[in-house]
């Protein structure tokens, strides 16, 4: 058993794994994608709790959580839904689902949304049923399931449709709020903000909450400190130290997903190399490629693939 200083901040799981001195257990713990609390996430969670307590509404008080891909929008709403004691087993009865999370789907259509709601509630539906046919069934099921907040992830997918399809999707969302007295929570990129502007009436009903990329500030250092408490490494790394934090912020380009991915990779390497801490040389040895550079390289490959043969 390894003895750890009691003043070192570690989660209970990280401390237990480290004290057990079980390498496999430590590696498995690091691979788990745990939710890290931070101020902006807590503020949104508090707003969602208020919306839950405000049920029923007049159908005109909705929430939009928007920001770049990988910033953590979906994680916040899914964690909130889980905290409402939703069944973990998708086959379990969903008689009481205060918060239901669905995706807008790849086509962004009204019918696609209704089908996904029915699917989440394990309800059968006709494969050829129209939007008008499906809508009453969705209303009935949402009422009997006790839904008070409907989260629609990937809201920006609505933009993929033509004008008529966009109007139908937005009208359906508006009707769900009106008919059920529930809060609709949309999640998406900046395109979701633009999507809502197709219908000024529904746009006014959505209260926007923006999640920004992480920068060189105290909030980011706090996030890195919180991440470090989850790592069962034998030595403290000091992820919020200026040089290490600067490297992580720059190479992740400030998205929550990329920061967490980088830290997990580095922690796994720290154990395997027996270094047992994350420092700058170890981070550099990962040969991490920034997201924007990866995209540039992919763009080059795509352009090359579309060239006619010589």
PEVENBEL-V693440 format. One record per backbone hydrogen bond with DSSP energy under -1.0 kcal/mol. CO is the residue of the C=O (numbers start at 0). NH is the residue of the N-H. Records with the same first field share a line. If there is no record, write none. Layout:
CO=NH ; NH
This chain:
4=7
10=14
11=15
12=16
13=17
14=18
15=19
16=21
18=1
21=25
22=26
23=27
24=28
25=29
26=30
31=33
37=41
38=42
39=43
40=44
41=45
42=46
43=47
44=48
45=49
46=50
47=51
48=52
49=53
61=206
62=185
63=208
64=187
65=210
67=70
69=256
71=75
72=76
73=77
74=78
75=79
76=80
77=81
78=82
80=83
81=84
88=91
97=147 ; 148
99=150
101=152
108=112
109=113
110=114
111=115
112=116
113=117
114=118
115=119
116=120
117=122
118=121
125=128
129=133
130=134
133=137
134=138
135=139
136=140
137=141
138=142
139=143
140=144
141=146
142=145
144=96
147=182
148=99
149=184
150=101
151=186
152=103
153=156
154=157
155=158
156=159
157=160
161=165
162=166
163=167
164=168
165=169
166=170
167=171
168=172
169=173
170=174
171=175
172=176
173=177
174=178
175=179
176=180
180=56
182=149
183=62
184=151
185=64
186=154
187=66
188=191
189=193
190=194
191=195
194=197
195=198
198=202
199=203
202=205
204=61
206=63
208=65
214=216
216=220
217=221
218=222
219=223
220=224
221=225
222=226
223=227
224=228
226=229
227=230
228=10
230=232
237=240
240=244
241=245
242=246
243=247
244=248
245=249
246=250
247=251
248=252
253=213
254=258
255=259
256=260
257=261
258=262
259=263
260=264
261=265
262=266
263=267
264=268
265=269
266=270
267=271
268=272
269=274 ; 275
275=234
278=282
279=283
280=284
282=285
283=286
289=293
290=294
291=295
292=296
293=297
294=298
295=299
296=300
297=301
298=302
299=303
300=304
301=305
303=306
